[in-house]
Amino acid sequence: METLTVRSPAFEEGQMIPPRFTADGADISPPLEWSKVPPETASITVIADDPDAPMGTWVHWVIYNLPPETDALPADVPPVETLNNGAAQGTTDFGRIGYGGPAPPSGVHRYFFRVYALDTRLDLPAGATRHEVDRAMRGHILAQGELMGRYSRR
């Protein structure tokens, strides 16, 4: 499987996520950029989660069916079911559509922003859960990459 390069102009790999992109700040999605997307890509999926949550991995963002030529998401993606480019956003573990920023109950948590290049569009309605997206992606991932940021409450 090929590897995508994922980065953000807001924070470096392994560094602290600025409060603006957390529940302690404006709670807006951070800007993301990726490269090395295979030419046969049919869609892009982005999933953000916290594997350090006390009750197991907590899903902070699910966005899928981004057009294959997409190589970035701006900061503050609106919390709507369907974006102007046709991409759909799923339901997070906060029980809502769109990005939900870090809000760890204690300690420093890691937040993984994973980007997947798929050989198909996912046949899912807007609002799908991460579990549904994972199942639909199975066998269709051409390349993937991740960016990890950390955060601790003040």
Residue pairs with C-beta under 8 A, 6 or more apart in sequence:
1 141
1 142
1 143
1 144
2 36
2 38
2 117
2 142
2 143
3 36
3 143
3 144
3 145
4 34
4 35
4 36
4 37
4 115
4 116
4 117
4 143
4 144
4 145
5 34
5 35
5 36
5 145
6 32
6 33
6 34
6 113
6 114
6 115
6 145
6 146
6 147
7 13
7 32
7 33
7 34
7 147
8 30
8 31
8 32
8 33
8 113
8 147
8 149
9 31
9 33
10 17
10 18
10 20
10 21
10 30
10 31
10 75
11 17
11 18
11 30
11 149
13 147
13 148
13 149
14 148
14 149
14 150
15 149
15 150
16 149
16 150
16 151
16 152
17 30
17 102
17 111
17 149
17 150
17 151
18 25
18 30
19 25
19 154
20 26
20 28
21 27
21 28
21 29
21 30
21 75
21 101
21 102
22 101
22 102
22 103
22 151
23 100
23 101
23 102
23 103
24 101
24 103
24 153
24 154
25 101
26 76
27 99
27 100
27 101
28 75
28 76
28 77
28 99
28 101
29 61
29 73
29 75
29 76
29 77
29 98
29 99
29 101
30 75
30 113
30 149
31 72
31 73
31 74
31 75
32 46
32 72
32 73
32 113
32 115
32 147
33 71
33 72
34 44
34 71
34 72
34 115
34 145
35 71
36 143
36 145
37 44
37 68
37 71
37 117
37 143
38 117
38 142
38 143
40 119
40 142
41 68
41 117
41 118
41 119
41 142
41 143
42 68
42 118
42 119
42 120
42 121
43 64
43 65
43 66
43 67
43 68
43 118
43 120
43 121
43 122
44 64
44 66
44 67
44 68
44 70
44 115
44 116
44 117
44 118
45 62
45 63
45 64
45 65
45 66
45 115
45 116
45 118
45 122
45 133
45 137
46 61
46 62
46 63
46 64
46 66
46 73
46 113
46 114
46 115
46 116
47 59
47 61
47 62
47 63
47 113
47 114
47 116
47 130
47 133
48 59
48 60
48 61
48 99
48 111
48 112
48 113
48 114
49 57
49 58
49 59
49 60
49 111
49 112
49 114
49 130
50 57
50 58
50 60
50 102
50 104
50 109
50 110
50 111
50 112
51 57
51 110
51 112
52 104
52 107
52 109
52 110
53 104
53 109
54 105
58 93
59 92
59 93
59 129
59 130
60 92
60 93
60 94
60 99
60 100
60 101
60 102
60 111
61 89
61 92
61 98
61 99
61 100
61 113
62 89
62 90
62 91
62 92
62 128
62 129
62 130
62 133
63 73
63 77
63 83
63 87
63 88
63 89
63 90
64 87
64 88
64 89
64 90
64 122
64 124
64 128
64 133
65 86
65 87
65 88
65 121
65 122
65 124
66 73
66 85
66 87
67 85
67 86
67 87
68 117
70 85
70 87
77 83
77 89
77 98
77 99
78 98
79 89
79 96
79 97
79 98
79 99
80 89
80 97
80 98
81 88
81 89
81 97
81 126
81 127
82 88
82 89
82 126
83 89
88 124
88 125
88 126
88 127
88 128
89 97
89 98
89 126
89 127
90 97
90 124
90 126
90 127
90 128
90 129
90 130
90 132
90 133
91 97
91 127
91 128
91 129
92 98
92 99
92 100
92 130
93 100
93 130
94 100
97 126
97 127
102 109
102 111
102 151
103 153
104 151
104 152
104 153
105 153
106 153
107 152
108 150
108 151
108 152
109 150
109 151
109 152
110 148
110 149
110 150
111 148
111 149
111 150
111 151
112 146
112 147
112 148
113 146
113 147
113 148
113 149
114 144
114 145
114 146
115 144
115 145
115 146
116 137
116 141
116 143
116 144
117 141
117 142
117 143
117 144
118 137
118 140
118 141
118 142
119 140
119 142
120 140
122 128
122 133
122 136
122 137
123 136
124 132
124 133
124 136
128 136
